[in-house]
Amino acid sequence: MKLELYNALGSTVGSVDVADGVFDVKWNADLVHQVLRAYTNNARRPVAHTKDRGAVQGGGKKPWKQKGTGRARAGSSRSPIWKGGGVTHGPLKEKNYHVALPKKMARKAIAMALSQKLREQELKVVDVMEFSDSKTKSTAHTLKPFANLEKAHQLLIVIPQHHESLRRSIHNLKAANWVLANDLNAKKIITYKNVVILKDSLPIVEKYYTVA
């Protein structure tokens, strides 16, 4: 299939051939949901942690003798029913939230997300973009034709290789972000309203994310 090719000013300058297996894939909401859930769970780092009776310091001495006091039996002052005791069934930092994510499923979700962006006219292929310096103001001016930079998460730029000037200049822009063509994921694509793919990134995108 063919897509319109844009210049840095947002004007059409021609067309470019792209793979149907990346930009014309039918949307499957259930599959994409599973992939997004896996991304979210696998990024989760449990920090809440409680101590059970064995982890609370002290309590080694029996509070009183077993019989003859008229009180209930007690073996430790760190029992969960005592003040200062351990916690029963509390959250533990050792809990594993990992969800297995097959590579084929992740790759297909990326192709679906790109295809959906294209159908919604929120994806453009741009011939060349110049990021000559590390100034945020200059980068914002360059990106202005492709998104409303007044709001957050408006533009994702797919670049073929690491660009230090772009990394530095885009750091302070809440509206825009960049990603390497070989490091795409469905969550990033869906998070940002508009996606710009540099023409030189297309061969890499098609190499890694084409589905049958």
Contacts in CASP RR format, 6 or more apart in sequence:
PFRMAT RR
TARGET T0000
AUTHOR 0000-0000-0000
METHOD contacts of the structure
MODEL  1
MKLELYNALGSTVGSVDVADGVFDVKWNADLVHQVLRAYTNNARRPVAHT
KDRGAVQGGGKKPWKQKGTGRARAGSSRSPIWKGGGVTHGPLKEKNYHVA
LPKKMARKAIAMALSQKLREQELKVVDVMEFSDSKTKSTAHTLKPFANLE
KAHQLLIVIPQHHESLRRSIHNLKAANWVLANDLNAKKIITYKNVVILKD
SLPIVEKYYTVA
1 17 0 8 1.000
1 18 0 8 1.000
1 19 0 8 1.000
1 20 0 8 1.000
1 23 0 8 1.000
1 24 0 8 1.000
2 15 0 8 1.000
2 16 0 8 1.000
2 17 0 8 1.000
2 18 0 8 1.000
3 15 0 8 1.000
3 16 0 8 1.000
3 18 0 8 1.000
3 23 0 8 1.000
3 118 0 8 1.000
3 125 0 8 1.000
4 12 0 8 1.000
4 14 0 8 1.000
4 15 0 8 1.000
4 16 0 8 1.000
4 124 0 8 1.000
4 125 0 8 1.000
5 12 0 8 1.000
5 13 0 8 1.000
5 14 0 8 1.000
5 15 0 8 1.000
5 16 0 8 1.000
5 125 0 8 1.000
5 126 0 8 1.000
5 127 0 8 1.000
5 199 0 8 1.000
6 12 0 8 1.000
6 13 0 8 1.000
6 124 0 8 1.000
6 125 0 8 1.000
6 126 0 8 1.000
6 127 0 8 1.000
7 13 0 8 1.000
7 126 0 8 1.000
7 127 0 8 1.000
7 128 0 8 1.000
8 126 0 8 1.000
8 127 0 8 1.000
8 128 0 8 1.000
8 129 0 8 1.000
8 130 0 8 1.000
8 142 0 8 1.000
8 145 0 8 1.000
9 145 0 8 1.000
10 124 0 8 1.000
10 126 0 8 1.000
10 145 0 8 1.000
10 146 0 8 1.000
13 127 0 8 1.000
16 125 0 8 1.000
16 199 0 8 1.000
16 202 0 8 1.000
18 125 0 8 1.000
18 202 0 8 1.000
18 206 0 8 1.000
19 206 0 8 1.000
19 210 0 8 1.000
21 111 0 8 1.000
21 210 0 8 1.000
21 211 0 8 1.000
21 212 0 8 1.000
22 111 0 8 1.000
22 114 0 8 1.000
22 115 0 8 1.000
22 205 0 8 1.000
22 206 0 8 1.000
22 209 0 8 1.000
22 210 0 8 1.000
22 211 0 8 1.000
23 111 0 8 1.000
23 114 0 8 1.000
23 115 0 8 1.000
23 118 0 8 1.000
23 123 0 8 1.000
24 115 0 8 1.000
24 118 0 8 1.000
25 108 0 8 1.000
25 111 0 8 1.000
25 112 0 8 1.000
25 114 0 8 1.000
25 115 0 8 1.000
25 211 0 8 1.000
26 112 0 8 1.000
26 115 0 8 1.000
27 112 0 8 1.000
27 115 0 8 1.000
27 116 0 8 1.000
28 108 0 8 1.000
28 112 0 8 1.000
31 105 0 8 1.000
31 108 0 8 1.000
31 109 0 8 1.000
31 112 0 8 1.000
32 109 0 8 1.000
32 112 0 8 1.000
32 113 0 8 1.000
32 186 0 8 1.000
32 190 0 8 1.000
34 105 0 8 1.000
35 101 0 8 1.000
35 105 0 8 1.000
35 106 0 8 1.000
35 109 0 8 1.000
35 186 0 8 1.000
35 187 0 8 1.000
36 109 0 8 1.000
36 186 0 8 1.000
36 187 0 8 1.000
36 190 0 8 1.000
37 99 0 8 1.000
38 99 0 8 1.000
38 100 0 8 1.000
38 101 0 8 1.000
38 106 0 8 1.000
39 101 0 8 1.000
39 185 0 8 1.000
39 186 0 8 1.000
39 187 0 8 1.000
40 187 0 8 1.000
41 97 0 8 1.000
41 98 0 8 1.000
41 99 0 8 1.000
42 97 0 8 1.000
42 98 0 8 1.000
42 99 0 8 1.000
42 101 0 8 1.000
44 97 0 8 1.000
46 91 0 8 1.000
46 92 0 8 1.000
46 93 0 8 1.000
46 94 0 8 1.000
46 95 0 8 1.000
46 97 0 8 1.000
47 93 0 8 1.000
48 91 0 8 1.000
48 93 0 8 1.000
49 91 0 8 1.000
49 92 0 8 1.000
49 93 0 8 1.000
50 86 0 8 1.000
50 87 0 8 1.000
50 90 0 8 1.000
50 91 0 8 1.000
50 92 0 8 1.000
51 86 0 8 1.000
51 87 0 8 1.000
52 80 0 8 1.000
52 86 0 8 1.000
52 87 0 8 1.000
52 88 0 8 1.000
52 90 0 8 1.000
53 76 0 8 1.000
53 78 0 8 1.000
53 79 0 8 1.000
53 80 0 8 1.000
53 85 0 8 1.000
53 86 0 8 1.000
54 78 0 8 1.000
54 86 0 8 1.000
55 86 0 8 1.000
56 78 0 8 1.000
56 84 0 8 1.000
56 85 0 8 1.000
56 86 0 8 1.000
58 77 0 8 1.000
58 78 0 8 1.000
59 76 0 8 1.000
59 77 0 8 1.000
59 78 0 8 1.000
60 76 0 8 1.000
60 77 0 8 1.000
60 78 0 8 1.000
61 77 0 8 1.000
62 74 0 8 1.000
62 75 0 8 1.000
62 76 0 8 1.000
63 74 0 8 1.000
63 75 0 8 1.000
63 76 0 8 1.000
63 77 0 8 1.000
64 71 0 8 1.000
64 74 0 8 1.000
66 73 0 8 1.000
74 82 0 8 1.000
77 84 0 8 1.000
77 85 0 8 1.000
78 84 0 8 1.000
78 85 0 8 1.000
78 86 0 8 1.000
79 85 0 8 1.000
79 86 0 8 1.000
80 86 0 8 1.000
80 87 0 8 1.000
80 88 0 8 1.000
104 211 0 8 1.000
106 185 0 8 1.000
106 186 0 8 1.000
107 208 0 8 1.000
107 209 0 8 1.000
107 211 0 8 1.000
108 211 0 8 1.000
109 186 0 8 1.000
110 184 0 8 1.000
110 185 0 8 1.000
110 186 0 8 1.000
110 189 0 8 1.000
110 209 0 8 1.000
111 209 0 8 1.000
111 210 0 8 1.000
111 211 0 8 1.000
112 186 0 8 1.000
113 186 0 8 1.000
113 189 0 8 1.000
113 190 0 8 1.000
114 123 0 8 1.000
114 189 0 8 1.000
114 195 0 8 1.000
114 205 0 8 1.000
114 209 0 8 1.000
117 123 0 8 1.000
117 189 0 8 1.000
117 194 0 8 1.000
117 195 0 8 1.000
122 193 0 8 1.000
122 194 0 8 1.000
122 195 0 8 1.000
123 194 0 8 1.000
123 195 0 8 1.000
123 196 0 8 1.000
123 197 0 8 1.000
124 146 0 8 1.000
124 194 0 8 1.000
124 195 0 8 1.000
124 196 0 8 1.000
124 197 0 8 1.000
125 196 0 8 1.000
125 197 0 8 1.000
125 198 0 8 1.000
125 199 0 8 1.000
125 202 0 8 1.000
126 146 0 8 1.000
126 196 0 8 1.000
126 197 0 8 1.000
126 198 0 8 1.000
126 199 0 8 1.000
127 198 0 8 1.000
127 199 0 8 1.000
128 198 0 8 1.000
128 199 0 8 1.000
129 142 0 8 1.000
129 157 0 8 1.000
129 196 0 8 1.000
129 198 0 8 1.000
130 142 0 8 1.000
131 138 0 8 1.000
131 139 0 8 1.000
131 142 0 8 1.000
131 163 0 8 1.000
131 165 0 8 1.000
131 166 0 8 1.000
131 169 0 8 1.000
132 138 0 8 1.000
132 165 0 8 1.000
133 165 0 8 1.000
133 169 0 8 1.000
134 164 0 8 1.000
134 165 0 8 1.000
134 168 0 8 1.000
134 169 0 8 1.000
135 169 0 8 1.000
136 169 0 8 1.000
136 170 0 8 1.000
136 171 0 8 1.000
136 172 0 8 1.000
136 173 0 8 1.000
138 169 0 8 1.000
139 166 0 8 1.000
139 169 0 8 1.000
139 170 0 8 1.000
139 173 0 8 1.000
139 176 0 8 1.000
140 149 0 8 1.000
140 173 0 8 1.000
140 176 0 8 1.000
143 149 0 8 1.000
143 155 0 8 1.000
143 157 0 8 1.000
143 173 0 8 1.000
143 176 0 8 1.000
143 196 0 8 1.000
146 155 0 8 1.000
146 194 0 8 1.000
146 196 0 8 1.000
147 154 0 8 1.000
147 155 0 8 1.000
147 175 0 8 1.000
147 176 0 8 1.000
147 193 0 8 1.000
147 194 0 8 1.000
148 154 0 8 1.000
148 175 0 8 1.000
149 155 0 8 1.000
149 173 0 8 1.000
149 175 0 8 1.000
149 176 0 8 1.000
150 175 0 8 1.000
151 175 0 8 1.000
152 174 0 8 1.000
152 175 0 8 1.000
153 174 0 8 1.000
153 175 0 8 1.000
153 177 0 8 1.000
153 191 0 8 1.000
153 192 0 8 1.000
153 193 0 8 1.000
154 175 0 8 1.000
154 176 0 8 1.000
154 192 0 8 1.000
154 193 0 8 1.000
154 194 0 8 1.000
155 175 0 8 1.000
155 176 0 8 1.000
155 177 0 8 1.000
155 192 0 8 1.000
155 193 0 8 1.000
155 194 0 8 1.000
155 195 0 8 1.000
155 196 0 8 1.000
156 176 0 8 1.000
156 177 0 8 1.000
156 178 0 8 1.000
156 179 0 8 1.000
156 188 0 8 1.000
156 189 0 8 1.000
156 191 0 8 1.000
156 192 0 8 1.000
156 194 0 8 1.000
156 195 0 8 1.000
156 196 0 8 1.000
157 166 0 8 1.000
157 170 0 8 1.000
157 176 0 8 1.000
157 177 0 8 1.000
157 178 0 8 1.000
157 179 0 8 1.000
157 196 0 8 1.000
157 198 0 8 1.000
158 178 0 8 1.000
158 179 0 8 1.000
158 180 0 8 1.000
158 181 0 8 1.000
158 184 0 8 1.000
158 195 0 8 1.000
158 196 0 8 1.000
158 197 0 8 1.000
158 198 0 8 1.000
158 201 0 8 1.000
158 205 0 8 1.000
159 166 0 8 1.000
159 178 0 8 1.000
159 179 0 8 1.000
159 180 0 8 1.000
159 181 0 8 1.000
159 198 0 8 1.000
159 201 0 8 1.000
160 180 0 8 1.000
160 181 0 8 1.000
160 198 0 8 1.000
160 200 0 8 1.000
160 201 0 8 1.000
160 204 0 8 1.000
161 180 0 8 1.000
162 180 0 8 1.000
163 178 0 8 1.000
166 178 0 8 1.000
167 178 0 8 1.000
170 176 0 8 1.000
170 177 0 8 1.000
170 178 0 8 1.000
177 188 0 8 1.000
177 192 0 8 1.000
179 188 0 8 1.000
181 197 0 8 1.000
181 201 0 8 1.000
181 204 0 8 1.000
181 205 0 8 1.000
181 208 0 8 1.000
182 204 0 8 1.000
182 208 0 8 1.000
184 205 0 8 1.000
184 208 0 8 1.000
184 209 0 8 1.000
189 195 0 8 1.000
197 205 0 8 1.000
END
